Amino acid sequence: MMRAPGDVQGNFIAEAIIERVTSLLSMEAGSVREINFHTGESLQLFYAEAAGEASDYTLPHIWDELISSSCYMERTAAVEQFNRSNIWRKRGISCVPIVYKVTVSGKPGKVSILKDASVVVEVGGIEMGQGLYTKVKQATAYALSLIKCDGMENLIEKVRVVESDTLSLVQGGITAGSTTSEACCAAVIQCSTLLVERLSPLATTLKDEQGSLQWNDLILEAHNQSINLAANSYFLPESGSKEYLNYGAAVSEVEICVLTGEKSILRTDIVYDCGQSLNPAVDMGQIEGSFIQGVGFFMLEEYLTNEEGLVTTNSTWDYKIPSLDNVPKKLNAKVLNTGHHPDRVLSSKASGEPPLVLATSVYCGIRAGVVEARKQLKGWGATQGLILTCNSTFRLLCPLLSNTVVSIMSKPTYAACLLLLEALSSPSSDLCINMICIELQ
């Protein structure tokens, strides 16, 4: 469940400006975006400490890799050829980068080792499908494995995360901002470190006496000796690592039908910097799912309010979320694992909300397809953008399938649209359209 509140709207405005500049200068949109990339100096000016070191700025590398791996230049030429060869269907392709700042908040954690050597974990975060519990289990098993015992190979199977409440964890806070998972992982690592410190002397003694030591035997003896096997901690990031930037880029190729407005996403390629991913499978799911949610935000889910400002489209009865038909026919996503970073939790980065913004590439691709259609239909000039200043009628030449000719010379009506669709969707029909003249509203 991702929102990217404010960021996705602001990014849309910024990309719309880029598209406008591209149109006015008759330049390729990707080139305009690349020209306007941050430098190290401007990054520090805009984001201060969140910018990090110069080596943390991976966007230029991501961009170059995506342009190469997605065959962007070759596909751009193929799209242009397709548009020259097709009247009724047009394609567009767009490459969009993101720079997304996140803030890590404090989170509590509690780790308890039971007498049967199983581990119970509580954290100040809610599992809502983003894989928080999976990452927390991994982090707990990783930190406890610093006690060198036999029988710890499958320790993660002994770890379970239970729901917490405001009595057990009084400073849980909210689950938001894409950073709850890493903050909870940091909290349980701190708890596990305390337990390791308590158990290490006993483990050393038992190893000296027995020569080897099983995890279950260690925990049983710790219980017999009344060692405290429950630890609480509150992770609070240092000021220098509280904020950081996420980088990524996406290329989307789309196809639109000039007659019906039907649109489909043919292919999307994504490269996203996850730092050193806590769980690549979970992060990949977050990247792909967040992107599709963004497709719904940009292309499907119309946000309507009444005269009092209340939302009227407040459920899926009133708007439709993406379905199978709205998913890219081919989706390539790559997690870019960058190097060790001492100021981040296990060198990881967020993977929730930032990829949602990459769905702007779908909107920009559809816009490019519409521009090509309008150029062909002379709906606007090269410098007129989205402002329609021509006559209120345009003519579309349809393939002649028979001698029957139907001419629509009025405002488009429901019956006229049905007639048009019937003629074009049935090649065997003796009804076809040779020319249409529709008055635009």
N, C-alpha and C positions, 0 to 999 in steps of 0.2 A: 504494500500500500504506500504509494508515493504521492507527494503533492507538489513540491518545489514552489510553494506559494510566493508570488512576487517575482521570483527568478524566471519562471517560464514566461510570464507576461512581459517582463522587461526584455528578455532575450528575443521574443517575437518582434517587439518594437525595433530593437537594434537590427535584426535581420531584415525587417521591412525597409529600414533606411538603407541598408547595404544594397538591397534589390533595386531601390529607387536610384541610387547613385550609379549602379551598374547600367541601368536603362539609359540614364542621361548621358553617360560617357561611352556607351556602346562597347563596354568591356565584358570580359568573361567574369562571372560572379565569383568563382573560386579565386581568381587572381586578385580581385578587390579585397576579399577577405584576408588573403595571405599578406597583402601589402599592409593591412591594418593590424597585424599581429603585434602583441606587446613585445617590447624589448625588455632586457633585464632591468633597465632604469625605469621604464614606465610601469613595469610590474611592481617595483618597490614603491613608486609614487602612489599608485592606486590602492595597493593592498597592504603596504607596510610589512609587519612581521609575518602576516599570512603568506606572503610570497616565498618565504624561505630562502634557501641558497640558490645561486644561479643554476646549479646542477639539478635542482628540483623542477625546473621549467622544461617539461617534456613535450609541450604542445608542438613545436616545430618538428620534432622527431616523429610524433604521432601523425602529423599531417603528411609528411613525406612518405611514411610507411603506408598510410591509407591510400594516398594517390597511386602508389605503385601496386599495392596488393589488390585494389579494386579495379585496376585498369581504367582509371577515371578518364584519362585523355582519350584512349581508344573508344571507350563507350560514349563519350561526348560526341565524337565524330560519327559513331553509329546512330546516335539519337538524331543528329542533324540529317543524316541520310534517310532515316525512317520518316522524319517529318516532311522531307521533300517528296517522298514516294507515296504518302498517304494523306487523303483529304479528310477522312472522317475520324481518324484516330491520331492523336499527337502524344509525343513523349517529352518528358523533361527530366533532367538530372541535376542534382544539387549536392554540394559538399559543404558541410557546416561544422565549425569547431565550437567548443565550449571551454570557458574558464569558470569554475563554480566553486565558491568559497563555502566551507562548512565550519561549524563550531562544535567542539567537543565539550560536553557538559559533564559534571561530576555524577558518578553512579556508585551505589552501594553494592556489596556482594557478601555472601555468606557461604562457606563450604564446611560441611560436616562429614566426618568419616564414621560410619556405623560399625558395630562390632563384627558384622559379617564381611567387613572390608569394602562394602559398597559406599558410594559417595553421593551425598545429596547436596544440591546447589540451589541457592536462591539469588536472584539478581533484580536490580531495579529497572527492569525493562519488560515489555510485553512482546511475546511471540505472536506475530500476526502474518506469518508466512514468509518473513524475510530471512529466516534461517538463524535467528538470534540464538536459540537454544542449541542448535548444532555447533555454532562457533564457540559458545560458552563451554559445552562439553569438551570440545577439542582443547580449548585453552586450559581447562582444569586438569585434564589428563596430561597435557604437556608439562605443566608446572609441577605436578606431583611426581612425574617420572624422574625428577632430579634425585629422588631417593633411589639408589641403585639396588633393586631387589629382583629376585626371580618372580615370574608370574605376573609381570606388569605389561606384557606385550599387548594384552587386550583390556587394559585398564579403562579405556573409553567406554567399554560395554558395561562397566560397573558404575558409571556416572549417570545420574539422572537429574534433570532440572525440574524443580517443582514451582508452582505458582507462589509468589510471595504476596504479602499483604502489608498494610501500614503499621502493623504491630511488630512484625519480624524485621522489616526494613523501613525505617521511619522516614528516610530521605530518598524515596524511589524516584521522584520527579516524573517527567513525561518521556514518552517514547517518540522521538521526533528528530528531524534534522539529519537523518542518515548516519548518525554516529553512535547511536545507542549500542549497537552490537559490539563495536570496538571498545567502548567505555566499560561495558559489562565484562568483557573479556579481561580488560586491565584490572578490574576489581577482583575477579576470581583468581587471577594470577597473584595478586597481592595476598589474598587469603591463603592460597596454596603455598606460597613462599613461607608464611608464618608456620604452617603445619609442617613443612619440610624442616624448618629450623628446630621445631620441637621433637620431631621424630628422628632426625639424623644422629644424635648421640646414642640413642637406643639401638638404632640400626647398626651402627659401628660396633657396639658392644656385642650384639647378637651374632654378627658376622665373625667376629674374633673367636667367639665361643663355639659356633656351629660350623663355620667354614662357608656356609651359604645361607640364604635367607629368603623365605617366601613372603610376598606382600601380605597374604592372609595371616601368617604367623606374626609378622611385625605388628599389625593392627590389633590382633588379639592380645599380645603382650602389652601393648600400649594401653589398652583398656584395663588390663589387670593392674598396671602400675599407675592408673588414674591420671594419665597424661591427657590434657585438654585437647580433644580432637575436633573442636569446632572453632572456626575463626571468622571474624567479621572484619571488613575493611571498607573504606570509602575512597574510591579513586577520584582524585582531583588533578586534572592536567595542569602542568606548569604554564605560566603566562606565555612563554615562547612557543608552545606547542598546542595551544588551545584552538587556534584557527589554522587552516591550511587550504590550499587550492587543489581542485581536481581538474584534470584535463582529459579531453576526449574529442573525437570527431566522427562524423558519419556521412556516408554517401548514399543517397536514395534515388532510384530511378523509378519513375511512375509513368503510367499510361492513362490517358483520358479519352472518353468518347465525346466527340463534339456534339453529337445529336442528342444523347440522353443524359450527359453529365456523369456517366459512370466512370469511376476511377479505380485503379488497382495499382498496388505497389509491386513492381516487378522484382526488385532486388534492393536490399539494404546491406551495407558493409559498415561495421563499427569497430573502431579501435579505442580502447578505454584504459587509462592508467589506474590500476588498482594497488599501486605500491607492491608489496609482497602480500598477495591475497591470503586471507585467513582460511578461505575455502574456495578454490576456483569454481567448483560446481555451483555453489550457492551464489557466488558473485556473478557468474554467467547468467544464472536464472534471474537475478536482480536486474542486470543490464538489459536483457531481452524483454523481460516483463515491464520494466519501467519505460522502455522505448515504445512498446505497444500501447501502454497507458497514455503516453504522450500523443500517439497517433489519434487516439480517441479524443483527447483534449482539443487538438488542432482541427480535426477533420469531421468529427461526428457529434460530439456532445454540445449542442447549442445551449448556451446559458441565457435564460430569459428571466426577466423580472417584471412584476406588474407596476402600476403607477405609484404604488407605495414603496417600491424598492424591494419587495419580498420575492424570493426566488420561486418561480412557478414550475420550473423543470427540475424538481428535487428528487426524482427517483427514476428508475429504469423504465417505468411506465411512460415517462415523458421524454426521455432521451435514451439512445441506444449506445451501449459500450461496444468496443471492437469485437467482432466475431471472426470466424475462420476466414471469411472472404476479405477481411481488412488486414490480415497478417501478410507481410511480404512473402511473395512466392519463393524467394530465396533470401535467407538471412544469415549473414556471416558476421560473427562477433568474435573479437579477440581481446583477451585480457593481457595488457602489457604489464609484466612484472618488473618493476624497477628495483633498484638496489636497496641495500640496508639503510634504514633511516632511524637514528637513535631517538628522535623526538616523537615518533608515532608508535602506536601500540603494535608491537611485533612488525614494525615497518609497513603496516597495512594502510589502506585508504578506503574511504566510503564508496559504496556502490549502489546506493538507493536512488536518491532523487536526481543527481547530475545527468544520468543517461536519458531521463525523461525529456530533457530540453533538446536532446539530439533529434527528436521527432520533428523539429523545425525543418529538417532537411526534406521531409515529405511534403510539407506545405510549400516550400520553395520550389520543389520539383514540379508539383502540380501547377504552381503559378507559371513556371517556365513553359509548361505545356499549353496553358491557356494563352500565354503571350504568342506562341507560335501559331495557334489557331486563329487568333485575332489578326495577326499579320496577314495570314492567308486570306481571311475574309474581309480584310481592310477595315477592321473594326476600330483600329487606332493606328496612329503613326508611330514612328520609332521614338519620338520624343514626347509623346502624349501620355505615357504611362497608363494608368487605369482610368483616366478621364476620357469619357466617350464624347467626342466633339463632332463626329460625322453625322450623316443623315440617320434617321431612326429606323431605316430598313437595310437589310443586307440580303444577298442572294447566294444560295448554296446550290451547286450543281451536283445532282445525284447520278449514280450510274443508271443508264437506261436499260431496264430488263425486259421491256415489252413495248408495244405501241401505245399502251394506255398512259395518259399523262394527267396528273392531278396537280392543280395549282392552288396554293393557299395564299390568298392576298388580303388577309385581315389579321386582327389581333389573334395570337395563338389561343385556341380554346382546347378544352379537354378532348372533345371529339376529334379535333384536328390533329392533336398529338397522337391519339390512338391510331388514327388513319396513317400517320407518318410511320409509327413504329410497326404497324402491320405490314406496310409496304416494304420496309427495309429488312424486317426480320424473317420474311418468308420468300426465299429466292424462287420457289415454284409458283408463287401467286401471280395472277395476271394483273395485279395492281402494283404500280410503282410510281415514283415521283421523279419528275424530270427537273423541276425547279420549285424552290420554295421562296416565298417572300414574306417574312415575318416582321411585324412591327414590334420593336423593342419597347418595353415599358420603362 
